[in-house]
């Protein structure tokens, strides 16, 4: 039966993935149709098989089954790696040479959500390509050469072996890992013990209800337990993972949260020592200290749009050696495959820290820092945040500031920056501020507050 617009909700087709509430906007029937479209797309591009895998959400098995049925309808073969972090789904597409993969995951969204992250013929689907997928379904541009074959395989052992072969630690480190009951818990303990670390596990049992805290390491409240555990045990480091294992949070031995843009300085210096002149990509939420550090290390900084799909596309286009986002997605092209992988990023961090005889806190303390805020959120109704964002850009007047609109509105001053951008996964505006001093930070925040409240006087601004 052909799909109709009402049976294929437009709101689930996001900017860089598909995501919705299970049983409402995202049903098995919808996922089956999407699978048929993905199988058709793969076949049209000369691909014969698609890797599929799923995170630990309770709806995962049902949706993964529907996805496989749809892919097979197109005559495309399915290789199901079962429950595994999203980076392992990507890894399997390289290891098994399919170049196509779909991860069934809701990432860091609440338990009632799920979704799809999609790679076809080596291209991570994003933006218009995702909208074209919906149009393919609505206009019945589907191949029916089925049935394709279905097989199951495990990839975790291959992945762990590949990382352990690549990453060498000069000394053992004592670490605590907090998987937030996400699917990273199925791999992280084995991986880091395989690297020679002493590992203490925190919430590593995979549980799609996320009973202990939300699996989003970009929010400081979700790292409180990890901070306490690091402090109580005297561990060298704490590593936290999001729900599907592609974003990393780090807690230093002194309890300090080490934001991903500061980690990117450490990684950039290391990579540029072997690859002088390489390009490093970062998203609009990152600190001004990052591009300065990249230049100082002999690299070429490039600021780009937030979103794992957009960053991966830019990485592929430019041939950059490294890319990273403030949210914790980090993409290594040097020595790795160029996809976002928090497990591998954690291993590379441990490698760098193990080379230095100092306490990790001393290593981090030498990185440039600033007065800054974490991500701040303004929650809105679905679609309203995009409308307001357009209005804010039209109203933007910042004397003395350098305005960028590649992703929302970022204004750089001589002494700091402010950013407001629309989330592409949930209906909210994301804000971040940074400055050389607290007084400068407050001045920049005041200008953004006036901009927002002039447009929406009744909106609650969280700063």
Buried (B, 14 or more C-beta within 10 A) or exposed (E): EEBEEEBBBEEBBBBBBBBBBBEEBBBBBBBBBBBBBBBBBBBBEEBBBBBBBBBBBEBBEBBBBBBBBBBBBBBBBBBBBBBBBBBBBBBBBBBBEBBBBBBBBBBBBEBBBBBBBBBBEBBBBBBEBBBBBBEBBBEEEBBEEBBBEBEEEEBBEBBBEBBBEBBEBEEEBBBBBBBBBBBBBBBBBBBBEBBBBBBBBBBBEBBBEBEBBBBBBBBEEBBEBBBBBBBEBEBBBBBBBBBBBBBBBBBBBBBBBBBBBBBBBBBBBBBBEEBEEBBBBBBBBBBBBBBEBBEEBBBBBBBBBBBBBBBBBBBBEBEBBBBBBBBBBBBBBBEBBBBBBBBBBBBBBBBBBBEEEEBBBEBBEEBBBBBBBBBBBBBBEEEBBBEBBEBBBEEBEBEEBEEBBBBBBBBBBEBBBBBBBBBBBBBBBBBBBBBBEEEBBBBBBEBBBEBBEEBBEEEEBEB
